[in-house]
Amino acid sequence: MSVPHHPIAVVGAGLGGLALARVLHVHGIEAAAFDLDPSPEARVQGGMLDIHDDSGQEALRAAGLHEEFLTLVHQGGEAMRILDQNAEVHREEAGDGGRGRPEVDRGALRDLLLGSLPPGTVRWGAKVTGARPLGGGRHEVTLADGAVFTTDLLVGADGAWSRIRPLLSAARPAYTGVSFVEADLLEADVRHPVSAAVVGGGMLFALGAGRGFLAHRESDGSLHVYTALQAPEDWLDGIDFADTAAAKAAVLEHFADWDKSLRALVADADGVLVPRRIHALPAGHRWDRVPGVTLLGDAAHLMSPFAGEGANLALLDGAELGLAIAAHQGDTEAALASYEEKLFPRSEKSAAMSAEGGALLFRADAPQGLVDMFAAHDG
């Protein structure tokens, strides 16, 4: 029985992997993508993303999808409020689109990319468990069901805990010292008017020393809340998230002296709370050129979310890799070298910004650091 062969195999059908497949398709190059989810609808894709004009939007232009993207933008979503723990407003901006970072629902953006690909490009329910080099830049990839395939160009777009990264690097993500607890408030204007007013039309930063509430309004009128705490890595292990009332109480213990309107972002949340530790690869993570394989997105440069760069870089990585492959058809190594030459310095800069952002958000005099940063941009 012959082993299936794919000239270009992309592991992971997130934003970066889909952007790569789309740009290749635009240039008449076929790619096969493999994703562990059983279907595109298998799980919720997350909340709102601010797509930057100089990175994520550049990728969408390269993919020929920028006009369609603009129809998905959440009008007014660039609004922002910065509060302290007493709910005193330190800065407020209208969502008039002046910052070049329009908000869009992650799921809608993913659907746009998926819909732009030929049917069958993504193989769903195809969980990659490992890969090994065969020589000459070719690799054999193994799936969870025991199936294998070979490829001339293997791209790891499979996120933080990538199964492809070990072919290139021994680096593993490390805990950043910050944990999130995520929550949702549904139909906020009707069911949670106080919380809706606190968050406003876009993004909320309610910050104090070592902790805070980060929240945004989604296009369906719900609020998505990230309760952030500088905490030991095992802090979340001590909370029973199966008991939502007890979990809310455990989280809010750390916000006992915060304004009631901010505590309500957790106290009144609908549904379960979701714990998430924030991990990152070392800033400046890179690897020596290995024939026939590369990484993009979180697999290449997982970073904390405190600069809003992750999804934008994944999109740009995918687009730039696709453009490099198209420009160097017949010379895979030249394409990968060209791509990685830009990837490494760009991701190192963004990872450093993300780490600095986390330190700034939760420093002892928070929210002053964030207020000062925006004031400096005003000048």
C-alpha positions in Angstrom: 0.0 0.0 0.0 1.5 3.3 -1.1 2.0 6.2 1.4 0.2 9.4 0.5 2.5 12.2 -0.5 1.8 16.0 -0.2 4.4 18.4 -1.7 3.4 21.0 0.9 1.9 19.9 4.2 0.6 22.5 6.8 0.0 21.1 10.3 -2.7 23.3 11.9 -5.6 25.2 10.4 -5.6 28.2 12.6 -5.3 31.7 11.2 -1.6 31.4 10.2 -1.9 28.0 8.5 -5.0 29.1 6.6 -3.3 32.4 5.5 -0.4 30.3 4.1 -2.7 27.9 2.3 -4.7 30.9 0.8 -1.7 32.8 -0.4 -0.3 29.7 -2.0 -3.7 29.1 -3.7 -3.7 32.7 -5.0 -0.4 31.8 -6.7 -1.6 28.5 -8.1 0.2 26.3 -5.5 -1.6 23.5 -3.8 -1.2 22.7 -0.1 -2.7 20.2 2.3 -3.6 21.3 5.8 -4.2 18.9 8.7 -6.1 19.9 11.8 -6.9 17.9 15.0 -10.5 19.3 15.3 -13.1 17.0 13.8 -14.8 19.8 12.0 -14.6 23.6 11.6 -17.5 24.0 14.1 -15.9 21.7 16.7 -15.1 24.5 19.2 -15.5 28.2 19.7 -12.7 30.2 18.1 -12.3 32.8 20.8 -13.2 36.5 21.0 -12.4 39.7 19.2 -9.1 40.4 17.5 -7.6 43.8 16.7 -6.1 43.4 13.2 -3.2 45.7 12.7 -2.8 47.7 9.5 0.9 46.9 9.1 0.8 43.2 9.8 -2.5 41.3 9.9 -4.1 43.5 7.3 -1.0 43.3 5.1 -1.5 39.5 5.2 -5.1 39.8 4.2 -4.1 42.0 1.3 -1.6 39.4 0.1 -4.4 36.9 0.4 -6.8 39.0 -1.7 -9.3 39.2 1.1 -8.9 42.7 2.5 -12.1 44.0 1.1 -14.1 41.1 2.5 -12.3 41.6 5.8 -13.5 45.2 6.0 -17.1 44.0 5.9 -16.5 41.9 9.1 -15.2 44.8 11.2 -17.0 45.5 14.4 -17.9 49.1 14.1 -17.0 51.1 17.2 -14.8 48.2 18.5 -11.7 50.3 18.8 -13.2 52.1 21.8 -11.1 51.8 24.9 -11.4 52.6 28.6 -8.7 52.5 31.3 -9.9 52.3 34.9 -8.3 51.8 38.3 -9.5 49.3 40.9 -12.0 51.9 42.2 -13.6 52.1 38.6 -12.2 55.7 38.2 -11.7 56.4 34.5 -8.1 57.4 33.7 -8.4 57.4 29.9 -11.2 56.9 27.4 -11.2 56.7 23.6 -14.0 56.6 21.1 -14.2 53.7 18.7 -13.9 55.8 15.6 -11.3 53.7 13.9 -8.4 56.1 14.2 -5.8 53.7 15.5 -5.6 51.4 12.4 -6.5 48.3 14.5 -10.1 47.4 13.7 -11.8 44.7 15.7 -13.1 41.5 14.1 -14.5 38.3 15.5 -11.9 35.5 15.3 -14.4 33.0 14.2 -15.6 35.2 11.4 -12.1 35.8 10.2 -11.3 32.1 10.2 -14.5 31.4 8.3 -13.4 34.0 5.7 -10.1 32.3 5.2 -11.6 28.8 5.2 -14.2 29.8 2.6 -11.5 31.1 0.3 -9.8 27.7 -0.1 -10.7 24.9 -2.4 -12.9 22.2 -0.8 -10.8 19.5 0.8 -7.7 21.7 1.5 -8.1 21.1 5.2 -8.2 17.5 6.5 -10.3 17.6 9.7 -9.9 15.1 12.5 -6.2 14.6 11.5 -4.2 15.0 14.7 -0.5 14.9 14.0 1.4 13.1 16.7 4.9 13.3 15.3 7.2 13.7 12.3 10.6 12.4 11.3 13.1 13.3 8.6 13.6 11.0 5.7 16.6 12.8 4.2 16.8 15.3 1.4 14.3 17.7 3.1 11.5 15.1 3.0 9.6 14.2 6.2 7.2 11.4 7.2 4.3 12.6 9.4 2.3 10.3 11.7 -1.4 10.9 12.7 -3.2 9.7 15.8 -5.1 7.0 13.9 -1.8 5.5 12.8 -1.9 6.8 9.2 1.2 8.3 7.8 2.1 10.6 4.8 5.2 12.1 3.4 5.9 15.7 2.3 8.6 17.8 0.7 7.8 20.8 2.8 6.5 20.5 6.3 5.1 23.6 8.0 4.3 23.6 11.8 1.4 25.9 12.3 0.2 23.9 15.2 0.4 26.3 18.1 2.0 26.5 21.5 2.6 22.8 22.0 3.7 22.1 18.4 4.5 18.6 17.4 6.7 19.9 14.6 8.8 22.3 16.6 11.1 19.5 18.0 12.4 18.9 14.5 14.0 22.4 14.7 14.3 23.4 18.3 14.4 22.0 21.9 12.7 25.1 23.2 9.4 24.7 25.1 7.0 27.3 26.4 7.5 28.5 29.9 4.9 30.0 32.4 5.0 33.8 32.3 3.8 34.3 35.9 0.4 35.4 34.8 -2.8 33.3 34.9 -6.2 34.2 33.3 -9.7 33.2 34.2 -12.1 33.8 31.3 -15.8 34.5 31.6 -18.7 35.7 29.4 -21.6 37.9 30.1 -24.3 37.4 27.5 -26.7 39.9 26.0 -24.9 42.5 28.2 -26.9 45.6 27.4 -30.1 43.9 28.5 -29.0 41.4 31.1 -25.9 43.0 32.5 -26.3 46.8 31.9 -23.8 47.8 34.7 -21.1 45.6 33.2 -22.0 46.8 29.7 -21.5 50.4 30.8 -18.2 49.6 32.5 -16.7 47.9 29.5 -18.1 50.4 27.0 -18.1 49.8 23.2 -14.7 48.1 22.9 -11.9 47.2 25.2 -11.6 47.7 29.0 -8.4 47.7 31.0 -9.2 47.8 34.8 -5.9 47.5 36.4 -4.2 47.3 39.8 -0.9 46.0 41.2 -0.4 42.5 40.0 -3.9 42.0 38.7 -6.8 43.3 36.7 -9.8 42.8 34.5 -9.3 42.9 30.7 -12.6 42.8 28.8 -14.0 43.5 25.4 -17.4 43.8 23.8 -18.1 41.2 21.1 -20.0 41.7 17.9 -23.0 39.7 19.3 -23.4 42.1 22.2 -21.8 39.8 24.8 -18.8 40.7 27.0 -15.7 38.5 27.2 -13.7 39.0 30.4 -10.2 38.0 31.2 -9.4 38.1 34.9 -5.6 38.4 35.1 -3.5 37.6 38.2 0.2 37.4 38.7 0.3 34.1 40.6 2.3 30.9 41.1 1.9 28.4 38.3 -0.1 26.0 40.5 -2.7 28.7 41.6 -5.4 27.5 39.2 -4.9 23.9 40.4 -6.4 24.9 43.8 -9.7 26.0 42.3 -12.6 23.7 41.5 -13.8 25.0 38.2 -16.6 22.4 38.1 -18.2 24.3 40.9 -18.8 27.7 39.2 -20.0 29.5 42.3 -17.0 28.3 44.3 -14.6 29.2 41.4 -16.1 32.7 41.3 -15.6 33.2 45.0 -12.0 31.9 44.8 -11.1 34.3 42.0 -12.8 37.3 43.6 -10.9 36.8 46.9 -8.0 38.5 45.0 -10.3 41.5 44.2 -11.9 42.0 47.6 -11.3 45.7 47.8 -12.1 46.4 44.1 -15.2 48.3 43.0 -18.4 46.3 43.0 -19.0 47.1 39.3 -15.7 45.5 38.4 -16.2 42.5 40.6 -19.5 42.0 38.8 -17.6 41.1 35.7 -16.9 37.7 37.4 -19.7 37.5 39.9 -22.4 37.9 37.3 -20.8 35.9 34.5 -22.9 33.4 32.6 -21.8 29.8 32.2 -18.5 28.3 33.4 -15.2 30.0 34.1 -12.3 28.9 32.0 -8.7 28.8 33.5 -5.7 29.6 31.3 -2.0 29.9 32.2 -0.1 32.3 30.0 3.0 30.7 28.5 5.7 32.1 26.2 8.7 30.9 24.3 11.9 32.8 24.9 12.0 36.2 23.2 14.4 35.8 20.3 13.5 32.1 19.8 15.1 30.9 16.5 16.7 27.8 15.0 19.3 26.8 12.5 18.0 26.1 9.0 16.8 22.5 8.7 15.9 21.3 5.2 12.3 21.0 4.3 10.6 22.2 7.6 9.7 25.5 9.2 7.3 27.0 11.7 4.9 29.9 11.9 2.6 31.6 14.4 2.7 30.4 18.0 4.7 27.3 17.0 7.5 29.7 16.1 7.1 32.5 18.6 4.5 32.0 21.3 4.2 35.1 23.4 2.0 36.7 26.0 -1.1 38.6 24.7 -0.1 41.9 26.1 0.9 43.6 22.9 -1.9 42.2 20.7 0.6 40.7 18.3 -0.1 37.0 18.3 -2.8 36.6 15.7 -1.4 39.4 13.6 2.0 37.8 13.4 0.5 34.4 12.6 -1.4 35.9 9.7 1.7 37.8 8.5 3.9 34.7 8.9 1.6 32.6 6.8 1.3 35.2 4.1 5.0 35.9 3.9 5.9 32.2 3.8 3.4 31.7 1.0 4.9 34.7 -0.9 8.4 33.3 -0.4 7.5 29.9 -1.7 5.8 31.4 -4.7 8.9 33.6 -5.4 11.3 30.7 -5.1 9.4 27.9 -6.8 11.7 24.9 -7.3 14.1 26.1 -4.5 12.4 25.3 -1.2 15.5 26.1 0.9 15.9 29.5 -0.7 12.2 30.2 0.2 12.6 29.1 3.8 15.8 31.0 4.3 14.2 34.1 2.9 11.1 33.7 5.1 13.1 33.0 8.3 15.4 35.9 7.7 12.4 38.3 8.2 10.6 36.1 10.8 13.3 36.0 13.5 13.9 39.7 14.0 10.2 40.6 13.7 9.1 38.0 16.2 11.9 38.9 18.6 10.8 42.5 18.7 7.1 41.6 19.2 7.9 39.1 22.0 9.9 41.7 23.8 7.0 44.2 23.4 4.6 41.6 24.8 6.7 40.8 27.8 7.2 44.6 28.5 3.4 45.1 28.1 2.7 42.5 30.8 5.1 44.1 33.2 3.6 47.6 32.4 0.0 46.5 32.9 0.4 45.1 36.3 3.1 47.1 37.9 2.7 48.6 41.4 1.2 51.9 40.2 -1.2 50.4 37.7 -2.9 51.7 35.6 -0.4 54.6 35.4 2.0 52.8 33.1 -0.6 52.1 30.4 -2.0 55.7 30.7 1.5 57.1 30.2 2.1 54.8 27.2 -0.9 56.1 25.4 -0.1 59.7 26.4 3.3 59.3 24.8 1.7 58.1 21.6 -0.5 61.2 21.6 2.7 63.3 21.3 
